[in-house]
Structures are given as C-alpha cells and as structure tokens.
C-alpha cells in the first residue's frame, strides 16, 4: 500500500507535465483569410466542397436572390472541405447586421454553422440557431439514385 501512493503520484505528475508542455508549445489560433478562393463574379453561394450540383446551385441562388429582394435579409451559403476563404467572405459578401451565413463543413462533428447578424436576434433568439445547427447539422444525407434520404 505504501508503494502504491508514490506510483500514482508520479504517474499523475508525469501526465500533468506532459499536458502542460503540449499546451505551451501549441500554436496560437489565428483567423484564416484566403480571398484567392472567392469567385470573381458575385454569387450568394460559394461551393468549395462541391456539395451541390450545378442545377441545385442555380436553383438555390435564384431563391436566395428572390428572398433578399423581398425581405432585405442576406442569406449566404459557403460549403468548404479542405480549403476555406475564412474571414474574406465577410467583405466579399458585405455581411452586416441583416445577414445570415450558413457554413457547411463536413470535417467536424457538426455539418452546419450559422453566423447571424445582430438584427436577427430579436426575431429569432440565439437558441433557435443552436437548435437548428444541432438538429440538422449532425444528419448526413446519402445520395441514392438521385434521391436524398436521411
């Protein structure tokens, strides 16, 4: 029993110092900005992950433009996988308080991420966006014979 305590203490101390050393040498996280990935023509959809067919992208772009003309709210869609334009989309699209950016990125545990302008929070609280993200962001749709299924 007397030798069990020093072994546990040494194991704990080694694990603590290992974790501390990994934390201290970890690189700082910086916001990414790569405007080279942005298209030259203005479009409400940037599909870097190639998640949409051309027909789906055209239809969605038409609907997003009609929605913006009718309501004044900007809805933008960014799909990414290995490459991301990062913060460059904010100035590219002119995102402001009346904007919603949907980022679809299958690399993480959740497919969806929403960046929402402050003017939208009185209408739809922050919990709405979290619920939307967690409910639909973790379901991957498999394409089978042209049909989508959950």
ABEGO torsion letter per residue (X at the ends): XAAAAAAAAAAAAAAAAAAAAAAAABBBBBBBBBAAABBABBBABBBAAGABBAAAAAAAAAAAAAAAAAAGBBBBBBBBBABBAEAAAAAAAGBBAABBBBBBBAABABABBBBBBAAAAAABBAAAAAAAAAAAAABBBBBBGGBBBX
